């Protein structure tokens, strides 16, 4: 069985990876929204 210290280290590593994924997902969503807005503006002209 893993020691509590090892579990805490693994949890910290997984949390950092998850936070990095969420921040990339948010940035991607914002970029997609901006691009969609630009495309809609171009089509409407």
Backbone as CSV, one residue per row, in Angstrom:
resi,resn,N_x,N_y,N_z,CA_x,CA_y,CA_z,C_x,C_y,C_z
1,UNK,0.846,-1.176,0.000,0.000,0.000,0.000,0.890,1.237,0.000
2,UNK,0.503,2.245,-0.762,1.301,3.455,-0.875,1.218,4.279,0.405
3,UNK,2.322,4.935,0.697,2.348,5.810,1.865,1.527,7.060,1.582
4,UNK,1.055,7.683,2.636,0.208,8.873,2.483,0.954,9.986,1.753
5,UNK,2.257,10.125,1.995,3.046,11.164,1.328,3.066,10.973,-0.168
6,UNK,3.179,9.719,-0.624,3.178,9.439,-2.059,1.824,9.757,-2.679
7,UNK,0.761,9.454,-1.972,-0.593,9.736,-2.468,-0.786,11.247,-2.598
8,UNK,-0.287,12.001,-1.606,-0.405,13.456,-1.664,0.355,14.032,-2.852
9,UNK,1.555,13.479,-3.123,2.342,13.947,-4.263,1.625,13.639,-5.574
10,UNK,1.078,12.446,-5.692,0.364,12.071,-6.912,-0.873,12.945,-7.110
11,UNK,-1.573,13.213,-6.026,-2.761,14.062,-6.106,-2.378,15.459,-6.577
12,UNK,-1.271,15.994,-6.074,-0.821,17.327,-6.480,-0.474,17.345,-7.970
13,UNK,0.188,16.301,-8.446,0.554,16.232,-9.861,-0.696,16.145,-10.726
14,UNK,-1.635,15.329,-10.346,-2.874,15.197,-11.113,-3.685,16.493,-11.087
15,UNK,-3.685,17.166,-9.958,-4.414,18.438,-9.857,-3.797,19.479,-10.782
16,UNK,-2.459,19.538,-10.853,-1.797,20.489,-11.750,-2.148,20.189,-13.204
17,UNK,-2.153,18.920,-13.563,-2.526,18.541,-14.920,-3.961,18.905,-15.231
18,UNK,-4.851,18.684,-14.287,-6.264,19.021,-14.477,-6.449,20.526,-14.622
19,UNK,-5.762,21.304,-13.789,-5.873,22.752,-13.868,-5.333,23.267,-15.194
20,UNK,-4.256,22.661,-15.685,-3.702,23.044,-16.980,-4.700,22.725,-18.098
21,UNK,-5.340,21.562,-18.020,-6.339,21.179,-19.010,-7.522,22.145,-19.005
22,UNK,-8.006,22.487,-17.841,-9.151,23.393,-17.735,-8.803,24.773,-18.283
23,UNK,-7.602,25.265,-17.994,-7.227,26.584,-18.506,-7.107,26.553,-20.029
24,UNK,-6.572,25.464,-20.596,-6.491,25.338,-22.052,-7.884,25.240,-22.657
25,UNK,-8.788,24.531,-22.006,-10.158,24.384,-22.486,-10.866,25.742,-22.503
26,UNK,-10.668,26.526,-21.454,-11.286,27.854,-21.388,-10.753,28.757,-22.495
27,UNK,-9.432,28.741,-22.683,-8.847,29.568,-23.735,-9.364,29.133,-25.099
28,UNK,-9.472,27.845,-25.319,-10.002,27.339,-26.579,-11.436,27.771,-26.805
29,UNK,-12.228,27.767,-25.767,-13.624,28.185,-25.881,-13.713,29.669,-26.228
30,UNK,-12.888,30.484,-25.608,-12.886,31.918,-25.893,-12.454,32.168,-27.336
31,UNK,-11.410,31.479,-27.774,-10.930,31.648,-29.147,-11.994,31.213,-30.144
32,UNK,-12.660,30.098,-29.893,-13.734,29.638,-30.778,-14.880,30.641,-30.828
33,UNK,-15.221,31.211,-29.699,-16.291,32.206,-29.658,-15.919,33.431,-30.490
34,UNK,-14.692,33.904,-30.356,-14.234,35.060,-31.117,-14.231,34.755,-32.610
35,UNK,-13.722,33.595,-32.988,-13.699,33.218,-34.402,-15.112,33.089,-34.962
36,UNK,-16.009,32.500,-34.203,-17.389,32.367,-34.660,-18.021,33.739,-34.846
37,UNK,-17.752,34.659,-33.954,-18.286,36.014,-34.067,-17.759,36.697,-35.331
38,UNK,-16.468,36.528,-35.612,-15.878,37.121,-36.814,-16.499,36.513,-38.068
39,UNK,-16.681,35.193,-38.083,-17.281,34.536,-39.237,-18.718,35.026,-39.449
40,UNK,-19.463,35.163,-38.384,-20.837,35.652,-38.493,-20.850,37.074,-39.056
41,UNK,-19.929,37.909,-38.614,-19.841,39.275,-39.136,-19.504,39.265,-40.623
42,UNK,-18.585,38.397,-41.026,-18.198,38.332,-42.433,-19.330,37.818,-43.309
43,UNK,-20.074,36.854,-42.821,-21.179,36.290,-43.595,-22.310,37.294,-43.730
44,UNK,-22.555,38.066,-42.700,-23.688,38.988,-42.711,-23.482,40.193,-43.631
45,UNK,-22.250,40.425,-44.060,-21.986,41.585,-44.939,-22.398,41.307,-46.353
